[in-house]
Amino acid sequence: MKKVLITMTAMFVAMILCGGFWGLIFKPIIGGGVEQSFIYPLYAGIILLSGIIVGCTVIVLEKIESLKKDETDESK
């Protein structure tokens, strides 16, 4: 659970905080503004998706480790 929270926090910082910073710098060059506010729910979805991916990976790795442990116990 700790890895999932760390990943979701890192994605939040990378997408929202750092993205906002770069948006302020490049807004005069690229443009954008209120008409692009529909993207913010997508950011939340990407943050949640990163947490789900890490969570599933942790579960799969724990299962693989338990299978390896069971296999070594049976061979003894």
One Martini backbone bead per residue (centre of mass of N, CA, C, O) as a GRO file, in nm:
protein
   76
    1MET     BB    1   0.056   0.065  -0.017
    2LYS     BB    2   0.298   0.252  -0.011
    3LYS     BB    3   0.367   0.245  -0.317
    4VAL     BB    4   0.100   0.362  -0.416
    5LEU     BB    5   0.112   0.636  -0.268
    6ILE     BB    6   0.380   0.727  -0.390
    7THR     BB    7   0.291   0.720  -0.685
    8MET     BB    8   0.047   0.912  -0.664
    9THR     BB    9   0.209   1.152  -0.557
   10ALA     BB   10   0.410   1.175  -0.790
   11MET     BB   11   0.197   1.220  -1.011
   12PHE     BB   12   0.075   1.473  -0.892
   13VAL     BB   13   0.330   1.644  -0.898
   14ALA     BB   14   0.396   1.609  -1.201
   15MET     BB   15   0.111   1.705  -1.321
   16ILE     BB   16   0.016   1.952  -1.145
   17LEU     BB   17   0.254   2.116  -1.035
   18CYS     BB   18   0.458   2.102  -1.273
   19GLY     BB   19   0.252   2.158  -1.496
   20GLY     BB   20   0.175   2.441  -1.393
   21PHE     BB   21   0.452   2.566  -1.416
   22TRP     BB   22   0.492   2.514  -1.723
   23GLY     BB   23   0.232   2.657  -1.808
   24LEU     BB   24   0.321   2.942  -1.724
   25ILE     BB   25   0.565   2.957  -1.915
   26PHE     BB   26   0.416   2.843  -2.201
   27LYS     BB   27   0.149   3.002  -2.251
   28PRO     BB   28   0.247   3.232  -2.445
   29ILE     BB   29   0.331   3.020  -2.666
   30ILE     BB   30   0.089   2.798  -2.676
   31GLY     BB   31  -0.145   2.834  -2.483
   32GLY     BB   32  -0.462   2.844  -2.337
   33GLY     BB   33  -0.702   2.741  -2.072
   34VAL     BB   34  -1.028   2.705  -2.016
   35GLU     BB   35  -1.066   2.524  -2.279
   36GLN     BB   36  -0.869   2.295  -2.110
   37SER     BB   37  -1.033   2.185  -1.846
   38PHE     BB   38  -1.110   1.885  -1.944
   39ILE     BB   39  -0.828   1.752  -1.852
   40TYR     BB   40  -0.837   1.714  -1.536
   41PRO     BB   41  -0.985   1.437  -1.517
   42LEU     BB   42  -0.755   1.287  -1.662
   43TYR     BB   43  -0.545   1.325  -1.445
   44ALA     BB   44  -0.693   1.164  -1.228
   45GLY     BB   45  -0.698   0.899  -1.390
   46ILE     BB   46  -0.390   0.866  -1.413
   47ILE     BB   47  -0.333   0.853  -1.112
   48LEU     BB   48  -0.512   0.604  -1.054
   49LEU     BB   49  -0.381   0.413  -1.260
   50SER     BB   50  -0.101   0.408  -1.128
   51GLY     BB   51  -0.201   0.279  -0.864
   52ILE     BB   52  -0.317   0.019  -0.990
   53ILE     BB   53  -0.060  -0.085  -1.124
   54VAL     BB   54   0.110  -0.106  -0.866
   55GLY     BB   55  -0.081  -0.285  -0.704
   56CYS     BB   56  -0.080  -0.527  -0.901
   57THR     BB   57   0.226  -0.571  -0.899
   58VAL     BB   58   0.251  -0.635  -0.599
   59ILE     BB   59   0.065  -0.881  -0.598
   60VAL     BB   60   0.222  -1.051  -0.806
   61LEU     BB   61   0.495  -1.054  -0.658
   62GLU     BB   62   0.392  -1.193  -0.400
   63LYS     BB   63   0.295  -1.449  -0.540
   64ILE     BB   64   0.565  -1.536  -0.662
   65GLU     BB   65   0.717  -1.554  -0.392
   66SER     BB   66   0.529  -1.768  -0.264
   67LEU     BB   67   0.578  -1.985  -0.481
   68LYS     BB   68   0.883  -2.007  -0.441
   69LYS     BB   69   0.868  -2.087  -0.143
   70ASP     BB   70   0.696  -2.343  -0.182
   71GLU     BB   71   0.894  -2.486  -0.375
   72THR     BB   72   1.138  -2.499  -0.175
   73ASP     BB   73   0.985  -2.653   0.052
   74GLU     BB   74   0.914  -2.913  -0.122
   75SER     BB   75   1.223  -2.990  -0.197
   76LYS     BB   76   1.313  -3.066   0.113
   0.00000   0.00000   0.00000
